[in-house]
Amino acid sequence: MKITFLGAASEVTGSQHLIETRNLRVLLDCGMFQGPRAEARRKNETFRCVPKDVDAVILSHAHIDHCGLLPRLYAQGFRGSVFCTDATADIAEMMLMDSARIQAEDAAYLAHRLKPGHPPVFPLYTEDNVVSLLKRMQPLDFGEWHDLSDDFRLRFHPAGHILGSAIIEIEIEDQGDVKRVVFSGDLGRRDMPLLVDPAPVQGCDVLITESTYGNRIHPPPGDLKQELLKIIENTVRAQGRVIIPAFSLGRTQQVVYYLNELFNERKLPRIPIFVDSPLATRITKIFRRYDHTLDADVHRTLRRDRDAFGFDSLTYTDSRKESIAINQLDEPLVVISASGMCEGGRIVHHLKHGVGEERNTIVLMGYQAPHTLGRQIAERRKYVKIFDRDTPLRADVVQLEGLSAHADVEDFKWWFSKMSEDSHIGQAFLVHGEPDSAHALASILRDYCDEEPIVPELYQTFDV
């Protein structure tokens, strides 16, 4: 058996790992590299495997850096099945269609701005490619073994990262021996709002684990609800507005869930609250559809509240006209909009209208990557660049860090200890992390596994 790391090796995006046996070629994830435009284009255009020779893809979850190149894989000849959970299949449909639309819009925008002689830029894939790819999806229930062949079977365990996210367990018969491979996908955190905790998994011969925060301990999420309440109350007193950039998948639903709890506790000020993201609105409907898979706190909420993601003063906006109307209101309000790093979407328009007012508050929820508008705001620069114009930043800026959906050092230690409790971990590979983070986690994982952990380089192949 060979494993080749085709993405998210010594970096934190573009998850893609190829397992080759005597009979099968299977990809674990097929994610889009997200980064500077030129580098992203170069990495996303060309596969280091032959798509038509790939027999199946096993998808851990529906974040774009894990599923975003599936339609391109189809467009270049892949005709196998994509195995994932039911919720992942539903969310991936939304995320991939949205991705295709954005690529079409970007290509049209660049067509009029490229220098003469520059080769045309085409989308990586089209909406038709997405529709065709979705027909290859084969959802599986958690805990259900599926035989891909006589010598290869798989099942999913809850990863606790986002709705539908899965730890992938594989059993491969190799020359008479059965080898167990476990792929963490993106491992979630314990005791987080909405999601169940990541599942302990029995030991394995080969472990492929993410390492995004392998050198960090997250602040606890427990006080975030009260911090949100305090921010809203202070901004209302100032007669301002609270602007919350939040990713459409996961973060928006966590914030709305907290606000719903505050509303039910009669603590939330009676002001208009808007979720201004069509994608977030569609994904929230999927959360409602799968509310039975969420954690015990949600189940308790639903015993007294029909909707954990809706209340009287909350409005989900859809049309551009409704979005524009929010910025014409002259009253205290809260607006939650994508994207989380402020790089595109409707949030940029809300920031354009709001960053210059001292009475307003911008709430950043988590990491802001270098060179993004979110990073400029996080650094509290005097001027931030919005639509290519320097705009004064006078609004208050608050960063809330407790909602990261990735495991930290303590979560990893717990998961590794459970895995090796009554079994063993053989060879371990650490992916989906910057080198410092991956090597830091390798030094911890060393105490739990039989072999020295490996941090693979991009495109490196190992016989296991």
N, C-alpha and C positions, 0 to 999 in steps of 0.2 A: 504493500500500500504506500502511495506517495501523497504528500500534502504540499501544495504550492500556494504561497501567500501572494495573491494578486492585487490586494488592496488592504488598507488599514494596517500595514506593517510598518512600525516605527512612525506612524502618523495616526490621526484620529478621525479619519473619514474614508469613505469608499470601501466599505467592508466587502471582501470577496476572497474566498478561500476554496481551492480546488482539491477534492479528494479523488484519487484515481486508484481503482482496484483492477484486478484482471479483467473484470467484465463491465465496469461502470466508470463514468466520469460524472461527478456530482459537485455542484457549487454550493457552498454554504454562503448565503447572501449574494446579492449582485447589486452593490450600492454605488451611488454616484459620488465621485470625488468632489468635494466642495471647497473652494479656495479661490485664489487669484484667477481671473478669467483665462489667461493664456495657459497656465498650468492645468487648470481644470479641463479646458478644451482638449489639451494634448492627452491627458490621462483617460478622459471619458470617451474619446472617439474610437479608440482601438482596444480590442480585447487581447489579452495575452493567452487566452484559450481559443479554441475553435468553436464558436457557438453551435454549429450544427452537430458537433460531436458530443455536446453536453447532454447527458441523459435526463437530468433532473436538477432542480434548484430547491434547496431547503431554506426557507426564509424565516429568520428569527423574529422580525417585526417590521413595521411599515414606515419607519423613518426613511427619508430619501437617501441618506448615506448608507442604507442597507438594502433598499429595494429599487432605487431610482434608475438603474440601468436595465432593469428587466425588459422594458419594451424595446430597447435597442438590441438586447440579446435576441429577442424574437425577430426583429427586423433583419438581423444578420444570419438567421437560419435556425435558431433554437426551436425545437418542436416537442420538447419534453414537458413534464408536469412540474408545477411549482407547488410545493407542499408548505402549508402554513396553517395557523389557526383560523377559525371563522372570523373573528374580529379583525385579525390582520388582513384577511382578504378584503373585507369591507372598507377598512381604512386605506389600504393600498390603492383601491379604485379611486378614492377621492384624491389622494396625494399624487398619483401618477397622472391623472387627468389634469390636475392643477399644474403639475410640472410641464406637461406638454403644451398647455396654453401659454405659460410664461415663456417657454422657449420660442414659441411662434411669435409672441409679441416682441421678444428681444431681437430675434432675427429680422423682423420687419423694421424695428427701430434702427438697427445697425446698418441695414441696407442703404439708408439715406445718409449715413455718416461716415462710412468707410472711405479711406483715401482712394483715388483712382488707381487701378491696378491691384488693389487688395482682393484676394479671393473671396467669393461670397461666403457668408456664414449661414449654415442651415441648422435647423433644430436637430438635436440628437435623435429624436423620434417624434411621431405625430400622434394625434388622438386616435387615429385608426390603428396604429401599432399598439396603443394601450388596450383598445377594445379587443384586439386579437389575443394579446397576452393574457388578459383577464380570463379568457376561455380556457387557459392552461392551468388555472388555479385549482388546487385540490385541497380543500380545507379538511383538517383533522382535529378531533377533540383532544384536549389535554389528556395525557395518560394512555392514549390509544396507540398500540403498536401497529405499524403499517409495513408490510413487506414490499420493498421496492424490487427485490429479486430473491432468488433462493438463498443468497449469501449476504443480503444487505437489508436491514430493517431500521426503522426510526420511530421515535415518539417525542412528544413535547411535554415540558413541565413549565409552570408559571415562572416568568423571570422577574415580574414586579417592576418593570421599567416603564412601559406604557401599556395601554389597553391592548390585549392580545399578544403581548411579547412573550417569547418562549425561549427556554433553555432547550437545546437540541441534544438528544441522546441517540447514538447510533451503535448498532451492533453489526460488525462485519466479520464474516468467516474468511479467514486468510490462511490458506495452506493447512487446513484442518483445525486451526486455532480460531476462537472467537475473540475479536478485539473490540473493546468498548471505547468509543470516542464521545466526548462531551464538549459541546460548544456553548459557551455562556450566552452568545448574542451580546446584548448590552444588559448587564446584571443590574437589577434595581436595588433600592434601599428598603430596609425594614421600617415599619411604623410610619409609613408615609400616607397622606390622605388619598382616598379613593382606591388605591391598588392593594391587592393582596401582597404579602411578602414573597420574595423569591423562594423557590422551593429547594430544600436540600436534595441533592442527587447523590446516589451511591457512587463510589469511586470508579475509576476508569483507567484504561491503559494509556490513553492520550487525552489531554485536556487542552483546549484552545480557549483562552479566557481574555476578555477585554481588560484594559488597565487604565482607562481614562483618568480616574482619580486614584491611582495606585500609590500616590504619595501625599494624600490629603485626608483630613477628617472634616466632614461637613458640619456646620452648625445645626443643632436640632431644629426641626420644623415647628415645634410646639407653640412658639410665641408669634408665629407669622400672622395668625388671624387677628390677634390683638394689635400687632404693629400696623396691619392694614386699617383697622378701625381707627387707630390714633391718627394716621395720615389723613384719612378721609375727614375726620372731625376737625382737624386743624385747618385743612384746605377749605372746608365749608365755612368755618369762621372767617377765613380770609376772603370769602366769596369768589374762590377760584375753582379750578377743575383739576381732577387727578387723571393723569394720562399714563396708562400702563401698557407698554409694548409687551406682547406675550405670544409665544408660538401657538399656532392654531391647534396643534395636537398635544394634549397633556397639560401644558402650563395654564392655558385659558380655562380649562375645566376645573383645575385645582383652585384657581382664584375665584371662579364663580361659586364653587362649592363652599368655600370659606364665607363668601358674601351671603350666600343663601342661609348658612348657619347663623350669621349675625342678624339677618332679617328675622329668622324664626325666633331668635332670642330677644327681639325687639330692641336691639342696640344700634342697628344701622340707620343713619340719618335718612330721612325721606327725600332723597334727591334722585334725579334720573340716572340710571346706570345703563351703559350701552356696550354690547359686544358687537364691534363693527368689523366683522370679518366673515364673508360668506363661507369660507372654508371651515372656520371654527364653528360656525352654526351647523354645517352639515356633519362635522365630526361629533359635535355634542349630541346630535340625534343618534349617532352610533353608540355613544356612551349610554344613552337612555335604553337603547335596544339590548345592551349587554350589562345592564345594571346588576343582574343576578350574579355576575362574575366579580363584582367589586367587593371591597372589604366589609367587615362587620359594622363599621361606623355608618357606612352608606345604607346598609340594610336596616339599621336602627332608625336612621333619618326617614327612610321610606315607609316605616310603620306609622309615621305621623304626618308625612309630607308626600304628596303624590309625585313631586318633581324635585330631585336634589339639585337641578341645574336651572331653576327658574323661580321667580318671585315677582310680586306685583310691580315693583319699580324697575325691573330689568327688561330691556328690549334688545332683541337680536335683530340687527339691521341687515338688509340684503342689498338693496339697490344703491347705486352711486348717489342718487338724489337724496336718499335717507342719510347717507354718510356726510354729504355736504351740509345737510341741514343741522347736524350736530354742532358744527363750528359756527353756526349762525345764532345759537342759543346764548343768551346772556344771563346765565344762572349757574350756580354750582352743579357739577355733574362729575361722573366717572366714565371714562371711555377705555375699553380694553380692545386692543387691535393688534394685528400682525404686521410686520414680523418682530420676533423677540429681540433681534439685534438692530432693528430700525433700518434695515437695508432696502426695503421695498414694501409695497402694499399701502393700505390706507393710513397706517400709523404715521407715515412720513408727512401726510397732509395735516394730521392732528398736531404733530410736533411743530410744523411750520407755523400754525396758528397759535401754539401754546408756549413755546420755549421762551419767548420774549417777555412774558408776564411774571412778575415776582410773586403774584398771588397763587400761581399754579404749582403743581408738584408732579414731577416725572418719577415714576416708580420702575426701576430696572430690576427684573427678576432673574438674576443669575449672570453667568459669564457673558462678557461682551468681547468678541474677537477683535484683534488688531485691525485698524484701518476701517472699521465700521462706524456708522453714525452713532450707534449705541456706545462704542468705546469713547468717542469724542465727548458724548454727554457724561459718561461715567467719570471721565477725567476732569469734568467741570471746566472745560475751556471757555474762555470769554466769548468766543464765536465758534459756531458749528456750521458745517457746510450742508445745506439742505437745498436740493435742486440746483446745485452748482452756485449757490449764493451763500456768502458768509452771513449768518444770522446770529444776533446776540443771544446768549444763553443767560437769562435772568431767573428762570423758574428754579425752584428748589429741586434737588436731585436726591433721591433716596434709593439705596441698593439693598434688596432683600435676597439673601443668599441661601435660605434654608430649603428651597424646593428642588434642588438638583435631583434628577431622576436616576443618576448613576451611583452605583455602590462606591463607598469610600473604603479606607483601609480597614476599619472595624467590620464593615459588612463583608469584605473579602475574607478576613480572618475567620469570621463565623462560618462562611460558606465552605471554605477550604477544610476547616476542622470537621464539619458535618460530613463532607465528602470522604474524608480519610478516616472517619471514626471506626467503622467496621470493615473497611476495605483499604484500598490504596489509590494513590495517583501515580501513574507511571511517568511518562514524558509530558512536560507542560510547555506550551507556547503562549507567549503574551503578545497580544495584538491590540489594535484600537487604542493606542496611547502614545503620547510623545515619549521620546527615549528616556528622559529623566523619570517619568512616571512609571513606564514599563519596567525599567531596571530596578526601581525602588520596590515595586510589587514582586519582582522576581526574587529579591533578597528575602521577602517574607514567605513566598510560596516554597522556597527551598526547604523549609522545615516540614513541609507536608508531603513532598513527592519524592519518588525514588531517584530520579535523575536530575541533573542540574537544569533548571528552567532555561528556556531559550527565548530570546527576543529576536524574531526573524527580521531580516531585511526584505524590502520589497522585491518580489519575484523570486525569492529563495525557495528551493525545493528540498524536502526531507523525505527519506525512506524511513518508515516506522513499522 
